[in-house]
């Protein structure tokens, strides 16, 4: 994906720096990043709060967190299935959790959601197909 992102950035005259790293330990200066993009990340990070503190630390005060995540369904029946399946799912899906409430996790970690959209992804089993995407800023 890095190769594709670099090619697209080059075609569109965008200055882009991609860094392979662990979200819990980002090797950049405090208040130095304009935008953080996470896709299907928070579901698998063991130390979610630590990672979000790092995002908070490196993001400029007017920076943006762009996220696309799957997680906790608003449908009680689907959520019950997510909760039942989750312990087994984590073992076979690289630590992925089906039932994290992504908007609430962001809010609890000092992010203000500025845009949020949700839906079940088409042609995807509902127990892992409920998606959140949007943007957030540092809650001041």
N, C-alpha and C positions, 0 to 999 in steps of 0.2 A: 504494500500500500504506500510505503514511503516513496518508491520510484514513481508511482502514478501521481502522487501528490506533488512531487517536485516537478514533474513534466507539466502538470496543469498550472502550477504556480508560474513556471517559466513562460508558458504560452500566454498567460494573463498578466505578465510583468508584475508579479507579486513577490516581495521579499519574504522568503519562508525559511525558517530554521526548524528542522525536525530533530528531536532528541530521543533516542531509545533509553528508557530509564524505568525505574520503579516509582510509582506515584507517591510512595511514602517518603522518598528521599530525592528531591529534584535539585540537581547541581547547578542552579542558577541563582543570581542575586535576588534579594528581597525586592518586591515592588518593581519587577523588570519585565513582566510578560503582559502583552496586550490581550491575548486571547488564549484560552485553554479549550481544547476540543476533546471530549471523551465520548466514546461509543462503546456500549456494552462493556463497561469497565467497573462501575461501582458494584455490580452484582458479584464480581469475583475477588475483589480486594479484601483481604482479611482484616486489615487495619484501615477501615473506611474513614474513621475520624482522623487518623494520622495523615492520610492522603489528602483529605479536605483541608486540614490545617496547612499542609504544604501548598495546595492550590491557593489558599488565602494568602499565604506568605509571599508567594512569587507574583501573584496577579497585581497589576497596577490598580490603584484605587478606583479608576474609571474603566477597568478591564472587564472582559466578559467571559463567562464560562458557558460554553455551548455543549449541551448534552443530548444524547440519544441512548436511552436505557430501557431494558424490560424490567418488569417487577410486579409488585403486588396488584392483583386484580381487585376492582371495586365490587365485583360480584361475589357474594358470600360463598356460594357453592364452588366457584372456581378457586377462591382463596383457600377454602378447606382442602381442596385437592393439592394446591401448591404447598400448603403446610405439611400434608401427608407425604408427598413425593420428595420434598426438598432434601431431607437427609441422604437419600439415595442418589438424587440428581447431582448433588455436590460432588459425590465420589466419582461419578462417570463423566461429569461436565467441567472438569478443571477447577472445582471450587465455586462454580456459579451458584448463586442463590436465586430461586424463583420468586421469592416473596418479600423482597425489600421494598419499602415504601420510599421511593427515590425523592419525591418532593419533600417529604417530611425530614428525611436525612439531610437534605441540602439546607432546609430551614434551621434544623437543630445545630448545624455547623456554620452558622453565620453567613448564609447566602440568601439573598432575596431573589425569588423567582420573578423574572420580568416578562416571561412568555412561557406558557405551558400548553402543550397539546397532548392528547392521549387517544389511544384506540387499540383495539385488537388488530394485529396484523392479519391481512387476508391470507387465506390458505395456510394458516399456522395454528397448531393446537392451542387452545385458549390458555392452558396452564402455563405455557411459556411465551405466549404471544401478546401479552398486554404491554404496550409501549408508552413511554413518556419521552417527549423531546421538547426542547426549548432552550431558553437562555436564563442566566442568573448573574447577578452582580454581588459584590461584597456588601453585606448588610452593615450600614454605618451606624 
